[in-house]
Every structure is written in structure tokens, then in C-alpha cells.
Amino acid sequence: QVQLVESGGGLVQPGGSLRLSCADSGSTINIKFRGWYRQAPGKERELVARISSGGNANYADSVKGRFTISRDNAKNTIYLQMNSLKPEDTGVYYCNAESWFEVLRWGQGTQVTVSS
């Protein structure tokens, strides 16, 4: 059954903003990290931002200062606020849930297209 569901993707002009959401209906046992990754056409999936269960976040250098990851533990949901979007931010954005040792599950992805 589907457990991680992303939403909020779409088409936006350069300089614009989007907010992605990822709702998790699965078990929260053993989850230590939640992350956002993206995959551009012809490229490998790459880390965008990651947040620990304690709230510590880290970001890819390419998005620092523009993107913010956050979480609502009561809703088992994480968010990615994306500002000052650039064409190179285009791709399919995936969220995941990780234990200390492995990725437990992935979402199905949401398309983000930055274009004028």
C-alpha cells in the first residue's frame, strides 16, 4: 500500500516558489531521518535536504539559503519550501523515510518544472 505521498509540485517561473509536502501513513518506528531527493532527466537521484528526528537539517550546497525542510511530527509530514527557484531545480522530487542503516520507503515523486 502507498505510504509516502508527495504533493505540491507544478510549473513555476524562475524566481518563484513552491512548497512540497510528504505525508507518511506508515509506521514511524525506527525512522531517524526524512529526506527530499530529486532526479533530473538523464541524471542520478541526488539529496536535496534531510532532517533528523531531532530536527537537525542539512542541505545540498546548490539549495542552501533557498530551500527549507521542516517537519510536523503530529501529522507525520515533512515539507520543502523552495524559494528563488532556478531552471536547474527542475526534476522529480521524492521524499523518503530512513532508519540509521537504510532507506525504509520512498514516495512516488512529484514533478517540479521551473521554466519561463
C-alpha positions, 0 to 999 in steps of 0.5 A: 500500500502507498505510504509516502505521498508527495504533493505540491509540485507544478510549473513555476517561473524562475524566481518563484516558489513552491512548497512540497509536502510528504505525508507518511501513513506508515509506521514511524518506528525506527525512522531517524531521518526524512529526506527530499531527493530529486532526479533530473532527466538523464541524471542520478537521484541526488539529496536535496535536504534531510532532517533528523528526528531531532530536527537537525537539517542539512542541505545540498550546497546548490539549495542552501539559503533557498530551500527549507525542510521542516517537519510536523511530527503530529501529522507525520509530514515533512515539507520543502519550501523552495524559494528563488527557484532556478531552471536547474531545480527542475526534476522529480522530487521524492521524499523518503523515510530512513532508519540509521542503516537504510532507506525504509520507503520512498514516495512516488515523486512529484514533478517540479518544472521551473521554466519561463 
